[in-house]
Amino acid sequence: MATEDVSFRVAKDDFEGAVSWVARSLPSKVTQPILRAMLIKVDEDGLELAGFDYEVSTRVRIPAEIENPGTIAVAGKLIAGIVAVLPNKDVDVRVVDGSKVLVVCGASRFELPLIPLDDYPQLPTLPELTGTIDPQLFVEAITQVVAAAGKDDTLPMLTGVHMEIDGSEIQLAATDRFRLAMRTVEWDPVAEDVSAKLLVPAKTLQENARTLDSNLNNPIEIAVGAGDNIGADGLFGLHAESRETTTRMLDADFPNVHPLLPKSHTAIATVEIAPLQEAIRRVALVTDRNAQIRMQFSEGEVILSAGGSDSGTAEETLPCAFTGRDELIIAFNPMYLKDGLNVVHTDRVMFGFTEPSRPAIMVPEPDEIPEADEDGNYPTPETDFTYLLMPVRLPG
């Protein structure tokens, strides 16, 4: 449709929320300048704002007073920055001279060049609905697992969140080889026998979780196809009220992480999270590049210590419920340890240990602490979230 006479009026808050959400997914550096564009489709139902960089697509609808319909494109991050600082009044937008768009709000006036639509890529269609999930549950689960996702693009299989769908249950997992986070959630699938394994970029999922309105009244729709076509498009789609987004899934094999999770432990400990976080923050001040924090567990207490080089030493003792055959000394990267504690959403955390050189698990403290079996080992409690952490080798 011609763009020469597109014009509309829109509430500043609605416009700001929409353009900022779409702009967040637009790339800052691109080989094709057209991918910096934000598409604004104006029709009798209001505005549809969209962006697409061949990997991630976003669309959002908002109401507006329409004078002349049509479709235009402007620099996405630029218009988002402009709208963010406009006064809290209605915003008038119209095309002038067929080559510029005029944005007027109160006494503020901006003229932006239009971006030609000829080379803009076709926006992907949201795959068929697969199921729905509670918004708060989805955000919590994503936040928990992306904490362990890798950021090294040379290992793409580790930069994703693995979603294993089995009927009414989804198991999410992520790992960077040094830690592993796994969360199980219930959802409402369209088909009871649905089954799929998907690998979705963690960065995109994290961005979705950050920008989802925590006050959503309706469930989030997860769209990856139905029947035999689940995942066939290679797209992971989300629809939340007026917003929808797709991201291209990773074409890589996620490692089999289940054998890493110990079934039982030679020692367990429970500690209050908030004081432990504070102690780690203090003791870590003398670590060299987050080298390690040593944790010495014994009956009734855990001693945190670090340092020993030119930077000095630090030590702090906290109360702790510890059960094991002998006292245990283990060392962790303090950043990875804090990341795990941040996503255990209970007041206390339970650690499970096998030996100081083997991975330890962190889980929300269960209602009933496991009792030792006949071999003196403690079974892993039933839990919907597990954070597994590789220890750092102790010197000597």
N, C-alpha and C positions, 0 to 999 in steps of 0.2 A: 504494500500500500504506500502511496506517496507520502512523503514526510513534510511537504512544504508548509502545511498549515496545522500540524499537530499542536494542540493546546489543551491544558487542563489545570485544575486547581486541586490541591491536596493538603490535608492537615499536616503540619510540620512534624508532629510526633510519629504519625503513621509513616510518613515519607522517610524520616531519619532511620527508624527501625528497619525498614525494608532495604534501603540502599546500603546501610552499614552491614547488614547480614549478607547480602550478595557480594559486596566488595571484599569481605574477609576471605572469600574463596578465590578471588581473582589473583593471578600471579603478578608479582612486581617486576620481574624480569622475564621477558618472552622473546622468542625469535620472530614471532608473528605479532605485530602491534595490535591487530584486530582482537586478540585474546584478552587485551586489557579492557575491552569494551563491556559496558553494561547495556543490555537490551531493555528498552522500555516500550512495552506494547500497550497502547491506549485503545480501549474498546468500551462498549456500552456498560460493561460490568465493572469498570474501574481500571486499575493499572496492574499489569503483570511485569515484574522486574526479574531479569534473568542474567545469568553469567555461565560461561562454559569455556574450559581450557583443554578440552579433549580428555581430561581425567575426571574432573569434578564438575557437575552441573548444579545450579541452584535456581529455583523459581519461587516467587512469593507474590501473592495477590493482596492488594489493599484497595479500599474504596476511594473514589475521587469524583469530583465534578468534571465531567467530560464536555469540552466544547467541540473539539475536532479530533476524531480517532486517527490512528495510524501507528507506525512503529519507528522508533529512532534508536540510535546508539550513541553513547557518550563515554568518556573515560570514567570507569567505574570508581576507582579509588579517589579521583578528584572530586566527583560530585558527592561522594559520601563525606569527604572532608569538608566540603562547602556546606552541605545541609546540616552537619553536626554543629556548626557555629552560627546558624541563622537564628534570628529572634523567634520567639514562640508565637508565630502567626501563620496563617495559611500561606502556602507557597504557590505562586503562579509560574507555570512553565509553558513556553511556547516557542515554536521554531520561527526564526526570522531570516529573511534573505535566502531561504532554502539551504543554508550552510552552517547556521549557528543556532544554538538553543539559548533562550533568554530565561534566566531564573530570577524571579523577583519575590522578595519577602520583606514587607515593611519598607524601610529605606534602603535595604540592601539589594544590589543588582549585579548579576554575573552574566557574562556571555561566554559560552563554551563552544568549541568547534564540534560539529556533528562528525561522527565516524561513519564512513560509507558501509552499507550493509551487504554489499555484493559478496564479500569473501567471508562473511560470518558463518561459522559451522552450524549444521543442523543440530538443534538441541535433542538429546536422547529422550526417549519416552520412558516413563517410569514402568519397570517390569510389573507383571501381574502380582496382586497382593498375595503374600504368603502367610501373614499372621499379624497380630497386634500385641503390644506390650505396654504395661503401665509406664508413663513417662519418668516418674521418679526412680523406679526400679532400673529402667534402662540407663539413665544418667549415672546412677550409683555404680552399676556393674561396669560400664565403660570406663569410668574414672578409676575404678580399682584395677582393672587389667592393663590399661595403657601405661600404668606406672612402670611396668616391666618390659615394655616393648622396646626393640632395638631402634637405633637412629642411623645405623650405617647402611646407606643405600647400596653398598656393594654386596650386602647380604639381605636381599629383598624379602626372603621368607621370614626374616626376624623383625621386619618393620610393620608387620600386620598383626591383627587380632584374629585368631582362629575361632570360628564359630561352628560348633558341632550341634546341629539341630536334630533332635530325636523326639518326635511327637511333641508333647507339651513342655519339653525341657530344652533349654539352650545352654551349652557349656562354652564359655568364653575363656581363651587362654592367650597369653603373650609371654615371650621370653627374649632376652638379649644374650643368653648363654651364662650370665652371671646371676640372674634371678628369674623366677617364673611366677606369674600370677594367674590364678584360675578361679573363675566365678561361675556358679550355676544359678540360672534363673528360670522361673516358670513364665510361660507366655501362652497366648491363645491362638494356635495355628488354624488356618482355614481347613486343613485336612489333618485328621488325627494321626495318620501314619506318615506324616511328613518326615523326611530324612535328608540331610545335606551336610556337607563340609565346605565352609567358605573361608576365604582369607581376605580380610578387608583392611585397607591401609589404616594403621592406628592413628596417624596424624589427622585424617579426615574424621574418623569416629570421635576423636577427642574434641575437634572443632564443633562437631554436631552436638556433643554433650554440653559443651560450654555455652552454646547459643540457644539451646532449647529452653523455652519458657517453663520454669518450674511450676507455674500455675496452670498448665494446660489442663483443660477439662476432659479432653478425649484421649483415648489410647493412641500411641504412636503406631503407625502402620509400617511394617517391614515388608518390602516388596523385592523379592528375588526370583519371582516366577512361581508356577504351581505345577503339580503333577510331575511329569517326567522332564519338565523344562526348568526345574529349579537351578538357578545359576547359569543357565545356558547362554544368557545374554552377556555374561561377564560383568553385570552391573549389580551393585547393591543400592537399593533405593529406600528412602525414608520419606514418609508423608506425615506431617504434624500440623493439623488444622490448615492454615493458609500457606504453609511452607512445604516444599518438597525438594529433595536433593538426591542426586545419584553420584556414585563414585565407581570407577573401574576397579574391579577386584584384582588382587595380585595373582599372577600366573606363576605360582611357585609352590613347592611342597613344604608345608609346615612340619617341623620335626616331631616325632612321636615322643611326647613329654611324659606320658603316664608312668613309664618305668622309673622316672626320676623321683616320684612321690613315695616316700617310705610308708610302709603299712604300720610300722611300730617303731618305738623309740626307746633308747636305753635310759633317757632322762627327760623330764619335762619341767618347765618353769612357767609361772604366771607373774606378770609385772604390770603395774598401773602404767598406762601409756603416756599420759601427760608429763609426769615427773621424769620418765625415761627419756622422752624427747628433749626435755630441758637439759638433762645431764649429758646426753650425747652432744648437744649443741655446745656446751661448755668444754667438755673434755676434748672435742674435736679441734678446738682452737690450736692445739699444739701438734696436730697431725701434719705430716708432710704430704701435701696434695691429696688429702683424704685417704692417706695410706691405710690405716686400720685403727679400729678401737677394739681393745681386748675386753672380754666380758668373763669374769670369774664367778661362776655360780656355785654357791654352797648353801647349806640349810639356812633359810631365813634371809639371805641377802645376795645381791649381785654387786661386784666391784667393777666399775668401768675404769679403764686406764688407757693412756696413750702417751706417745712421745718417747723420749730416751735419747734423742739426738740433740743437736744444737738448739732446737726450738724449745727445749724444756720438757717437763712431764706434767701430767694431770691425772687426778684420781677422784672418783666419787662413788659413794656407797649408797645403794637403794634397797629398801625392803623388797623381798621376793619370796614367793612360795616355790621351793625347788625340791624335786624328788628324783633321786638317782642313786646308783650304787656308790659313786665317788663324786667329789667336787669336779667341776668341768670348766676348762678354760678354752675359749673359742674366740676368734677375731673376725670382724666384719669390716667391709668398707662402710664408713659412717653415713655416706649419702644414700647408699642402697638400703641401709638399715632404716634410715629416717623415711625414705620413700615408702617402704613397706608399712611402717607404723602409721603413716599418714592415711593409709587406705584400709586399715583395720578399724572398722567403725563401731568399736565398743570401748568401754572405759579401760579394760584390761586385755592384754594379749597373752596367748599361750604359745610358748616355744616348745618345739619337739626336737630332740637331738639324738643322733646315733653315735657319732664320734667327732672329735674336733676337726677332722679333715674332710668330713662328709657334709652335704647340704643339710641345713636346718629348716624347719618349717615354722611359720608364724600364722596363727589362726585366731579368730575372735575367741575369747575365753568361753568355753562351753558351760552350760548350767551345771553339768556334773563332770568333774575332773576324772579322766580315765584312771582306773586302778591297774596295777601290774598284773600280768598274766603269770602262769606257773614258771615261765622262764625269766621273770623279773623285767619284762619289757612292757611298755605302755602303748596300747593301740591308738592310732590316730582317731580323734573323735569325728563324729559325723559333722560336717560343716559345709556351708555353701561357698566359702571363700578360703583359699589357701595361697600364701605367699612363701615361696621356697627361695632360700638365699644361700649362695655358695660362700663358704668361709674364705678368709684370707689366710695364707700359710703363716704360721707363727715362726718367728726367727728362732734359730738354734736347733 
